[in-house]
Structure formats: structure tokens, C-alpha cells
């Protein structure tokens, strides 16, 4: 993924490859409110803190698959 630098980008690519995921990037967003709007409109998959979409998870509007262990060791710059 072009938007993730160094180690984070390499780990993301490895996780996608391992799970047979072919990406089609819709957007690169760095604002939690915008990510929330995009996932609410079914724009695709997003890695987002559950607190940001707490209401949507609570009312069944979104389904969270749970934590992504592969990301737990990523250090962001």
C-alpha cells in the first residue's frame, strides 16, 4: 500500500498476501470522522478504532471482525 511507509507498508502487504486479499484502494483518509462516514456508506473495509464507530457497532449498522493481531506490532512513525 503506497500510503504506509516502511515497516507498516511491508507488514500490510504481507498480511494481505497471506489472506489472499487483492486491494482496490478507494481512498487514503487520515481523519476519523471521514473514515466513519465512508464505512457507514459501505465504501469498503477500514481499520478503525472501535470507539470511533461505537454507535454503529452497537446498533448493528457495522460489524467488527475483532482485533487484527498482525497490526499489534506495527510501529507508526
N, C-alpha and C positions, 0 to 999 in steps of 0.2 A: 504494500500500500504506500503510495507516494507521500502521503501526509505524515506518516510516522517515521521519525528519524532513527537511525542506528539500530540498536538492540531491539527497541519496541517494534520497529518495522519488520525485522527479521523474525521475531517471535510470532508476530501476527501472521506473516506469510507461512511459517511452519505449522501453526495451528490450522489455518485454512487448508493447506495441502493435506495434512493428516486426516482431516474430516471430509476431504473431497469437495470442499467449497470453492466454487468459482465466483469471484466477486464481480459485481457490477456496481461501482461506486455511484451513488445518487448525489451525494454532497459531502463536503467536509465542513462540519459545523463545530464551533467552539463555544457556543452559547447554550446553556442548559435549557432555557426557555424555548429556543428554536428546535432543539433536539426533541423536546417534549411534544411540540406541535407536529413535527414530522412523524414521530412514531404514532401519535394519535390519528394521523391521517393515513396510516398504513403505508408509509414510504419505504418500509423495509425493516431490516434488523438494526438495532442500535445497542451499543454498550453504554449503559447509562446507570448512574446510581439510583437504586430503588426509591430513595427519598424524593427524587425529582418527579417520579410518576406514581407516587403513593396512592393518590386518589383513583387513578386509572387501574392500578393493580387491585385495589380494594373493591371496586365496583365491577370487576371482570372485563373492563374495556381493554386491558392489556394482560398478557400472560407472561410472567417472567420465568425463564428456564432455570434460574438459580445462578449461583456464583460461577464464574469461569476460572477454574483453578490455574489455567495456563497464564492468565494475566496477573496472578497474585505476585509474581516475582519480577514484573516489569518495572524498571525504574524510569520515571519520566523526567526529562531534562528540566 
